Amino acid sequence: MRRDASELAHRLAREAEAVCRHYLSNGKREGRYWLVGDVYNTPGRSMFVRLQNSQKGPAGKWTDAATGEHGDLLDVIRHSLGLRDFREVAEEAKRFLKLPRTETERVTRLPPAPSVVPGRPQESARRLFAISSPIVGTIVETYLRSRGIANVQHGGSLRFHPRCYYRPDEHLPTETWPAMIACVTDLAGRITGVHRTWLDPNGFDRIRLGKAPIDTPRRAMGDLLGNAVRFGAPYDDVLVAGEGIETMLSLRCALPTLPMAAALSANHLSAMLLSSSLRRLYIARDADAAGDMVQAILSNRARAAGIEAIPLSPRLGDFNEDLHTFGLNALRAALRLQLAPEDVSRFLLLPATVV
C-alpha cells in the first residue's frame, strides 16, 4: 500500500496544477505556487501548494502557514472530498489521472524544473534593494503622507525604485511602475526578500489609495516565512509585530523608539520567528477574523517560549485607519491604555532619539 501511495503521489505531482484546479478550485496560481485557504478548499491564501520541484521541496507538497499542517496531493484529494480510507482516495486519484486535460491546463502546465541555483530569489531581492534609492522627496513619501504617515520612522528598511518591473502574468508583457521597496530580513538582519508596493505616479484616489492601477499592486519575493520587514534598532526584549507595512509605520508615528516588525500577511505573522532574547511581544492585530486567528496562534507560540504576549487592538480596521481617522494624539491615548506600564514610560512618554 505504501508503494502504491508513493507512486500515485508522484504521478499526481507531475499534474500538480491540474490537481489544484480540480480539487482546490477556490484558490489560484501565483508564480510557482497554488494559494488557497486550506486543504478543504476554503477561499483564502493560508495554504500554498508547490507546483514545481525546487530547492525547498518537490512538486505537490503543501503547507498551511496558519496551522503548520502539511502533506501531498493525496491528502488534498482525501480532505477536499471528505474521503475516509486509502482505497477511496486511490480510486479517486486514478480516476482523475485518466481525465483529459483542458486546453487551459495544457497551456499553463509548468515545464520541467531547471537546475536549481541556490539562493536565486534571495539574491534577486538583495539586488533590487541595493539598486533602489532613499525615499526622501519621492512618491513613496507622498504615498505614505496620504495614508496619514507624515514622519516616516523606517530605520532604512524602505527604498524607492522609479521603474520597478511588474509582470501581470506569464502571457502578458512586463510593465514598469514606481514602487516602494521594503527589505525582509531574518533574526540576524540578513536580507531574505523584498516587498514591492507599486504606486500611481498620476495621483491618488480613495479607491486605490495611491497604489498603481494594476491587479496586484503588492507583491513579495524571496524567503518570507518566519521573516519580516523590521523598523528601528534590532530588538532585544520588547517587540511589536503586525501584518502590514503601513500599519506598523502608523504605530511608529506614536512609538518611534519601539522596535517593530511587519510580517506582510496574517499567515506569515502567525509563523514569524521569535528571538530567544524576547520577553514581551505586542501583537498589533487587525480587527477581523484573520486578526483573531493570528492573535491566538502567535500568543500560544510566544507563551510556549516564555514570552509575554499582549494584543494591541485598533478602534477601526487597523492602526493606519485609526491614525488617518482620529489623528496621532488619539492614537497615542489609545495605546497608553494597552501598553504595559513600564513600556508607557519607556517608549510613549520619553522623547528618546529616533532610530
C-alpha positions, 0 to 999 in steps of 0.5 A, a space after each residue: 500500500 505504501 508503494 502504491 501511495 508513493 507512486 500515485 503521489 508522484 504521478 499526481 505531482 507531475 499534474 500538480 496544477 491540474 490537481 489544484 484546479 480540480 480539487 482546490 478550485 477556490 484558490 489560484 496560481 501565483 508564480 510557482 505556487 497554488 494559494 488557497 485557504 486550506 486543504 478543504 478548499 476554503 477561499 483564502 491564501 493560508 495554504 500554498 501548494 508547490 507546483 514545481 520541484 525546487 530547492 525547498 521541496 518537490 512538486 505537490 507538497 503543501 503547507 498551511 502557514 496558519 496551522 503548520 499542517 502539511 502533506 501531498 496531493 493525496 491528502 488534498 484529494 482525501 480532505 477536499 472530498 471528505 474521503 475516509 480510507 486509502 482505497 477511496 482516495 486511490 480510486 479517486 486519484 486514478 480516476 482523475 489521472 485518466 481525465 483529459 486535460 483542458 486546453 487551459 491546463 495544457 497551456 499553463 502546465 509548468 515545464 520541467 524544473 531547471 537546475 536549481 541555483 541556490 539562493 536565486 530569489 534571495 539574491 534577486 531581492 538583495 539586488 533590487 534593494 541595493 539598486 533602489 534609492 532613499 525615499 526622501 522627496 519621492 512618491 513613496 513619501 507622498 504615498 505614505 503622507 496620504 495614508 496619514 504617515 507624515 514622519 516616516 520612522 523606517 530605520 532604512 528598511 524602505 527604498 524607492 525604485 522609479 521603474 520597478 518591473 511588474 509582470 501581470 502574468 506569464 502571457 502578458 508583457 512586463 510593465 514598469 511602475 514606481 514602487 516602494 521597496 521594503 527589505 525582509 530580513 531574518 533574526 540576524 538582519 540578513 536580507 531574505 526578500 523584498 516587498 514591492 508596493 507599486 504606486 500611481 505616479 498620476 495621483 491618488 484616489 480613495 479607491 486605490 489609495 495611491 497604489 498603481 492601477 494594476 491587479 496586484 499592486 503588492 507583491 513579495 519575493 524571496 524567503 518570507 516565512 518566519 521573516 519580516 520587514 523590521 523598523 528601528 534598532 534590532 530588538 532585544 526584549 520588547 517587540 511589536 509585530 503586525 501584518 502590514 507595512 503601513 500599519 506598523 509605520 502608523 504605530 511608529 508615528 506614536 512609538 518611534 523608539 519601539 522596535 517593530 516588525 511587519 510580517 506582510 500577511 496574517 499567515 506569515 505573522 502567525 509563523 514569524 520567528 521569535 528571538 530567544 532574547 524576547 520577553 514581551 511581544 505586542 501583537 498589533 492585530 487587525 480587527 477581523 477574523 484573520 486578526 483573531 486567528 493570528 492573535 491566538 496562534 502567535 500568543 500560544 507560540 510566544 507563551 510556549 517560549 516564555 514570552 509575554 504576549 499582549 494584543 494591541 487592538 485598533 478602534 477601526 480596521 487597523 492602526 493606519 485607519 485609526 491614525 488617518 481617522 482620529 489623528 496621532 494624539 488619539 492614537 497615542 491615548 489609545 495605546 497608553 491604555 494597552 501598553 504595559 506600564 513600564 513600556 508607557 514610560 519607556 517608549 510613549 512618554 520619553 522623547 528618546 532619539 529616533 532610530 
